[in-house]
Amino acid sequence: MRVVAKFGGTSLGSGDRVNRAADSIAAAVEAGHEIAVVVSAMGSTTDSLLDGIQFDVAEGDKAEIVSMGERTSARMVKAALSARGVDAAFVEPGGEHWPVITDSHGEVDVEETTRRAQALADRMGEVVPVLTGFLAEDHAGSVTTLGRGGSDTTAVMLGNYMGAEEVVIVTDVEGVMTGDPRVVEGARNVGEISVDELRNLSFRGAEVIAPSALNYKEPELGVRVVHYQHGDLLQGGTSIEGTFETLIDLQETPLSCLTVAGRAIRNRPGILATLSGALGDVGINIDAAASGLDSITFYLYTEDATEAETVLHERVIDEDALSSVTVDGEFAALRISGGELPTQSGVVQGMIETLSDEHVTAHDVITSATSVAVLVDWDDRERALSIVQDTF
């Protein structure tokens, strides 16, 4: 099996951890697998290098300086593998076999990178390449970088272009956990998680794998996250399933908007749970929700609106923090999710402006880390769908 194994900074943060990494790589090679290794800078090396720049510096010089962390890690891991009798070679920008090339815009040159990655893959039966993560090289031969989470991006991108069966991200967490084990008791490993679930967690603080890296995940490429203490690259941890797709979905059932207002609503702990729980108790599903400083809005099926208004009115009467409930119209929810949406700037603005230009009113916009929902008049739904499809 062909595997790309990426070792993060914490998993290479000491001599003992470098030895652990080398042992796991050597064991996989001994078992007959083809292994390519991607390394981050050891520990907090990159931060230390950046802190040392106390002067104006050109981007090219800055990239050369910060590249020293990954270059050092590559040499350390290569040497540790050689000490174990593994034929290894460090691969870095400027070298004959370096694969990751960027164009004049700083974007990955897919065609050239693929060609070079495949050429490097052809050598994996003879040698274990140890590549510097995060770094790239432009067509002029200058060092560039892949941005935040660049080492993860290097690994998944190369796994894709090198025809690997799996990319293994070795880090300081035992895969994806049900909660932060430093905060909650009983946190356990999640055996499988979808790319969309993980990206939602990643954009909201989970430091497992850079969301940008998963843009390179193809259906046939496995991606797994394991703890550096695990010692086995080929099993354990959390498997990341699926691929990103840009999906445009039009709600098939009309929605009504129920808004509960109250000047003291922001200072009433648990009020959202009280209102949504009351709807749940009578079997009414909430399609979407939004909150403001003095109101909470629920979107639910229009056929449930009358009953929902009655239920919420009872809570308004019982709660001093609430003043009134109102119901409005029939709306359609138009949602865009997945794909490269979270990394594209101006998506919400683009949707609203495009609809406005065609005289379609957006009554509400509800966003998450990975999706945007626009509420439009029910009668405008088909036209709005066509406009958004043409745009995205």
PERAPE-V317399 format. One record per residue. N is the residue number from 0. RES is the residue in three letters. OMEGA is omega in whole degrees, 0 to 359 (none if undefined). NEAR is the number of other C-alpha atoms within 12 Angstrom. Layout:
N/RES/OMEGA/NEAR ; N/RES/OMEGA/NEAR
This chain:
0/MET/178/23 ; 1/ARG/186/34 ; 2/VAL/168/41 ; 3/VAL/181/51 ; 4/ALA/180/53 ; 5/LYS/179/55 ; 6/PHE/180/50 ; 7/GLY/183/49 ; 8/GLY/180/37 ; 9/THR/180/29 ; 10/SER/175/39 ; 11/LEU/190/39 ; 12/GLY/179/28 ; 13/SER/178/22 ; 14/GLY/179/19 ; 15/ASP/181/18 ; 16/ARG/174/31 ; 17/VAL/177/37 ; 18/ASN/178/27 ; 19/ARG/180/29 ; 20/ALA/181/47 ; 21/ALA/178/44 ; 22/ASP/182/29 ; 23/SER/178/38 ; 24/ILE/181/45 ; 25/ALA/179/35 ; 26/ALA/179/23 ; 27/ALA/177/29 ; 28/VAL/179/35 ; 29/GLU/180/20 ; 30/ALA/175/16 ; 31/GLY/181/17 ; 32/HIS/175/27 ; 33/GLU/186/39 ; 34/ILE/167/50 ; 35/ALA/185/53 ; 36/VAL/173/55 ; 37/VAL/184/50 ; 38/VAL/170/53 ; 39/SER/174/48 ; 40/ALA/182/42 ; 41/MET/174/36 ; 42/GLY/182/27 ; 43/SER/183/22 ; 44/THR/183/27 ; 45/THR/178/28 ; 46/ASP/180/18 ; 47/SER/179/17 ; 48/LEU/179/22 ; 49/LEU/179/22 ; 50/ASP/181/14 ; 51/GLY/180/15 ; 52/ILE/181/19 ; 53/GLN/183/10 ; 54/PHE/176/10 ; 55/ASP/184/11 ; 56/VAL/176/15 ; 57/ALA/182/12 ; 58/GLU/179/16 ; 59/GLY/179/22 ; 60/ASP/179/19 ; 61/LYS/179/25 ; 62/ALA/178/30 ; 63/GLU/181/30 ; 64/ILE/184/29 ; 65/VAL/180/35 ; 66/SER/183/40 ; 67/MET/178/31 ; 68/GLY/179/35 ; 69/GLU/179/44 ; 70/ARG/179/35 ; 71/THR/179/31 ; 72/SER/181/44 ; 73/ALA/179/41 ; 74/ARG/179/32 ; 75/MET/182/34 ; 76/VAL/178/50 ; 77/LYS/181/37 ; 78/ALA/179/26 ; 79/ALA/177/31 ; 80/LEU/178/35 ; 81/SER/179/24 ; 82/ALA/179/16 ; 83/ARG/177/22 ; 84/GLY/179/19 ; 85/VAL/178/30 ; 86/ASP/183/28 ; 87/ALA/178/34 ; 88/ALA/176/33 ; 89/PHE/183/36 ; 90/VAL/185/35 ; 91/GLU/178/38 ; 92/PRO/183/34 ; 93/GLY/180/26 ; 94/GLY/184/22 ; 95/GLU/187/16 ; 96/HIS/183/27 ; 97/TRP/187/37 ; 98/PRO/193/43 ; 99/VAL/185/50 ; 100/ILE/177/39 ; 101/THR/181/29 ; 102/ASP/184/24 ; 103/SER/179/15 ; 104/HIS/181/12 ; 105/GLY/178/24 ; 106/GLU/179/21 ; 107/VAL/174/30 ; 108/ASP/189/24 ; 109/VAL/183/22 ; 110/GLU/182/17 ; 111/GLU/179/22 ; 112/THR/178/32 ; 113/THR/180/25 ; 114/ARG/182/22 ; 115/ARG/179/24 ; 116/ALA/179/36 ; 117/GLN/176/26 ; 118/ALA/178/22 ; 119/LEU/179/37 ; 120/ALA/180/33 ; 121/ASP/181/23 ; 122/ARG/188/22 ; 123/MET/175/32 ; 124/GLY/182/23 ; 125/GLU/188/19 ; 126/VAL/174/27 ; 127/VAL/178/40 ; 128/PRO/176/45 ; 129/VAL/189/46 ; 130/LEU/173/47 ; 131/THR/175/53 ; 132/GLY/172/53 ; 133/PHE/188/45 ; 134/LEU/174/47 ; 135/ALA/180/41 ; 136/GLU/178/37 ; 137/ASP/184/29 ; 138/HIS/177/24 ; 139/ALA/179/16 ; 140/GLY/180/22 ; 141/SER/179/27 ; 142/VAL/172/34 ; 143/THR/180/37 ; 144/THR/182/36 ; 145/LEU/176/33 ; 146/GLY/184/23 ; 147/ARG/182/21 ; 148/GLY/187/30 ; 149/GLY/180/35 ; 150/SER/174/43 ; 151/ASP/179/46 ; 152/THR/178/40 ; 153/THR/185/51 ; 154/ALA/183/53 ; 155/VAL/178/46 ; 156/MET/180/42 ; 157/LEU/175/53 ; 158/GLY/178/45 ; 159/ASN/186/34 ; 160/TYR/180/37 ; 161/MET/179/34 ; 162/GLY/179/32 ; 163/ALA/174/36 ; 164/GLU/185/29 ; 165/GLU/169/39 ; 166/VAL/180/49 ; 167/VAL/178/46 ; 168/ILE/182/56 ; 169/VAL/187/48 ; 170/THR/184/39 ; 171/ASP/174/27 ; 172/VAL/181/34 ; 173/GLU/183/33 ; 174/GLY/177/39 ; 175/VAL/182/38 ; 176/MET/178/32 ; 177/THR/177/24 ; 178/GLY/180/21 ; 179/ASP/183/21 ; 180/PRO/177/16 ; 181/ARG/184/12 ; 182/VAL/185/10 ; 183/VAL/177/11 ; 184/GLU/176/11 ; 185/GLY/178/12 ; 186/ALA/181/17 ; 187/ARG/182/19 ; 188/ASN/173/23 ; 189/VAL/185/24 ; 190/GLY/180/21 ; 191/GLU/176/24 ; 192/ILE/181/28 ; 193/SER/179/26 ; 194/VAL/181/37 ; 195/ASP/177/34 ; 196/GLU/183/28 ; 197/LEU/181/40 ; 198/ARG/175/39 ; 199/ASN/179/27 ; 200/LEU/183/26 ; 201/SER/180/24 ; 202/PHE/179/22 ; 203/ARG/168/17 ; 204/GLY/181/16 ; 205/ALA/182/21 ; 206/GLU/182/28 ; 207/VAL/177/41 ; 208/ILE/182/45 ; 209/ALA/181/35 ; 210/PRO/181/41 ; 211/SER/181/34 ; 212/ALA/185/40 ; 213/LEU/174/47 ; 214/ASN/181/33 ; 215/TYR/182/33 ; 216/LYS/176/38 ; 217/GLU/184/28 ; 218/PRO/184/21 ; 219/GLU/181/19 ; 220/LEU/175/33 ; 221/GLY/174/38 ; 222/VAL/184/50 ; 223/ARG/179/46 ; 224/VAL/180/46 ; 225/VAL/177/40 ; 226/HIS/182/36 ; 227/TYR/180/38 ; 228/GLN/185/28 ; 229/HIS/174/25 ; 230/GLY/181/27 ; 231/ASP/181/28 ; 232/LEU/193/44 ; 233/LEU/178/36 ; 234/GLN/178/26 ; 235/GLY/177/27 ; 236/GLY/182/34 ; 237/THR/177/36 ; 238/SER/181/32 ; 239/ILE/189/39 ; 240/GLU/172/26 ; 241/GLY/179/26 ; 242/THR/178/29 ; 243/PHE/172/29 ; 244/GLU/174/23 ; 245/THR/183/22 ; 246/LEU/175/24 ; 247/ILE/187/27 ; 248/ASP/176/26 ; 249/LEU/178/30 ; 250/GLN/185/29 ; 251/GLU/183/19 ; 252/THR/180/22 ; 253/PRO/180/29 ; 254/LEU/171/35 ; 255/SER/183/37 ; 256/CYS/177/38 ; 257/LEU/182/41 ; 258/THR/176/33 ; 259/VAL/182/43 ; 260/ALA/178/32 ; 261/GLY/183/28 ; 262/ARG/182/19 ; 263/ALA/188/20 ; 264/ILE/182/27 ; 265/ARG/182/19 ; 266/ASN/181/16 ; 267/ARG/180/20 ; 268/PRO/175/13 ; 269/GLY/183/14 ; 270/ILE/178/29 ; 271/LEU/178/30 ; 272/ALA/179/16 ; 273/THR/183/25 ; 274/LEU/181/39 ; 275/SER/178/31 ; 276/GLY/178/20 ; 277/ALA/177/25 ; 278/LEU/179/31 ; 279/GLY/181/21 ; 280/ASP/179/17 ; 281/VAL/174/17 ; 282/GLY/179/16 ; 283/ILE/181/26 ; 284/ASN/177/25 ; 285/ILE/181/28 ; 286/ASP/179/31 ; 287/ALA/180/32 ; 288/ALA/177/31 ; 289/ALA/181/26 ; 290/SER/176/24 ; 291/GLY/181/19 ; 292/LEU/183/16 ; 293/ASP/178/22 ; 294/SER/172/30 ; 295/ILE/182/34 ; 296/THR/176/34 ; 297/PHE/171/39 ; 298/TYR/181/45 ; 299/LEU/184/38 ; 300/TYR/181/31 ; 301/THR/180/29 ; 302/GLU/179/19 ; 303/ASP/190/29 ; 304/ALA/183/31 ; 305/THR/178/23 ; 306/GLU/181/25 ; 307/ALA/179/37 ; 308/GLU/179/32 ; 309/THR/181/23 ; 310/VAL/182/29 ; 311/LEU/178/39 ; 312/HIS/177/27 ; 313/GLU/179/22 ; 314/ARG/178/29 ; 315/VAL/179/28 ; 316/ILE/185/17 ; 317/ASP/188/16 ; 318/GLU/178/24 ; 319/ASP/182/18 ; 320/ALA/185/25 ; 321/LEU/182/30 ; 322/SER/185/24 ; 323/SER/173/28 ; 324/VAL/180/29 ; 325/THR/181/27 ; 326/VAL/180/29 ; 327/ASP/165/25 ; 328/GLY/174/25 ; 329/GLU/183/29 ; 330/PHE/172/37 ; 331/ALA/178/39 ; 332/ALA/178/40 ; 333/LEU/187/43 ; 334/ARG/171/36 ; 335/ILE/181/35 ; 336/SER/174/33 ; 337/GLY/182/33 ; 338/GLY/180/27 ; 339/GLU/184/27 ; 340/LEU/184/33 ; 341/PRO/182/30 ; 342/THR/180/22 ; 343/GLN/179/18 ; 344/SER/175/11 ; 345/GLY/183/14 ; 346/VAL/182/26 ; 347/VAL/179/30 ; 348/GLN/180/17 ; 349/GLY/179/20 ; 350/MET/184/36 ; 351/ILE/181/30 ; 352/GLU/180/20 ; 353/THR/178/26 ; 354/LEU/180/31 ; 355/SER/179/19 ; 356/ASP/180/15 ; 357/GLU/175/18 ; 358/HIS/172/16 ; 359/VAL/183/27 ; 360/THR/173/26 ; 361/ALA/184/30 ; 362/HIS/180/26 ; 363/ASP/175/28 ; 364/VAL/180/29 ; 365/ILE/184/30 ; 366/THR/168/25 ; 367/SER/181/26 ; 368/ALA/189/26 ; 369/THR/180/34 ; 370/SER/176/32 ; 371/VAL/175/33 ; 372/ALA/177/37 ; 373/VAL/179/41 ; 374/LEU/180/44 ; 375/VAL/176/37 ; 376/ASP/182/30 ; 377/TRP/181/30 ; 378/ASP/180/20 ; 379/ASP/192/27 ; 380/ARG/184/31 ; 381/GLU/179/22 ; 382/ARG/178/24 ; 383/ALA/179/38 ; 384/LEU/180/35 ; 385/SER/180/21 ; 386/ILE/182/25 ; 387/VAL/178/34 ; 388/GLN/179/21 ; 389/ASP/183/13 ; 390/THR/187/18 ; 391/PHE/none/24
